[in-house]
Amino acid sequence: MSERSGSRGVLGRLRDAVCRVREDVAAIRDRDPAAGGTLDVLLFYPGMTAVWAHRVAHALWRRNHRFGARALSHLVRLLTAVEIHPGAELGRRVTIDHGAGVVVGETAELGDDVHLYHGVTLGANRPQPGKRHPTVEANVVLGANSTVVGPVTVGERAVVGAGAVVTDDVPASATMVGNPAERVDGVRAVADDDEGGAVGGAATADADGTDVGGADADGAGVDDDADSASRAPFRCS
């Protein structure tokens, strides 16, 4: 009886793992127009290979098999050019596009549906132990070569543009660009209008008049609910 129960437990965990991989494949195909079929993603997306290997390394880390976790993480870094510390916490459907140069520190926490481009660094700004890396909440997009340092929080649905350097908390749904990063979406525009005495309603344009609210580093919208609903990406039950 106990053997059958144990077998069901192993099979259940295996089914869950396969389902999570299916979720990840569906997520990257939804977020990257260049993604081909399932086999293409499984074999030729180093960012996703790094995420899947991290799931194993993190499980080893939590069970105090630190040497094995670090060894696996190091091997994956050599193979994919993506370095995710085995202590980092990754949510579901975290995706990495291209992947080269991504670094995620030990105490970093990423929520569900976070999308990273190549060169992203989630680093620390102090050598002391304890929480010293960023917390990135759900549905955040981190543009190519962006850097977020310290125990700061990037709020849900925020967008950090390519090359931006973030050292302070980012409000939910904000769009941040530059070094140091500054907010350029509608809230910033309205505040500027207030100072000039010409409030123009819920403005969503930057200084050049370009609509940047809810756009990623490539200018593609990330808040198009109708489009997202029509694609209906796979989710595990």
Secondary structure as GFF3:
##gff-version 3
##sequence-region A 1 237
A	DSSP	alpha_helix	2	31	.	.	.	ID=ss1
A	DSSP	alpha_helix	38	44	.	.	.	ID=ss2
A	DSSP	alpha_helix	46	62	.	.	.	ID=ss3
A	DSSP	alpha_helix	66	80	.	.	.	ID=ss4
A	DSSP	beta_strand	83	84	.	.	.	ID=ss5
A	DSSP	beta_strand	89	90	.	.	.	ID=ss6
A	DSSP	beta_strand	95	96	.	.	.	ID=ss7
A	DSSP	beta_strand	103	104	.	.	.	ID=ss8
A	DSSP	beta_strand	109	110	.	.	.	ID=ss9
A	DSSP	beta_strand	115	116	.	.	.	ID=ss10
A	DSSP	beta_strand	121	123	.	.	.	ID=ss11
A	DSSP	beta_strand	135	136	.	.	.	ID=ss12
A	DSSP	beta_strand	141	142	.	.	.	ID=ss13
A	DSSP	beta_strand	147	149	.	.	.	ID=ss14
A	DSSP	beta_strand	153	154	.	.	.	ID=ss15
A	DSSP	beta_strand	159	160	.	.	.	ID=ss16
A	DSSP	beta_strand	165	166	.	.	.	ID=ss17
A	DSSP	beta_strand	175	177	.	.	.	ID=ss18
A	DSSP	beta_strand	182	183	.	.	.	ID=ss19
A	DSSP	alpha_helix	186	196	.	.	.	ID=ss20
A	DSSP	alpha_helix	225	231	.	.	.	ID=ss21
###
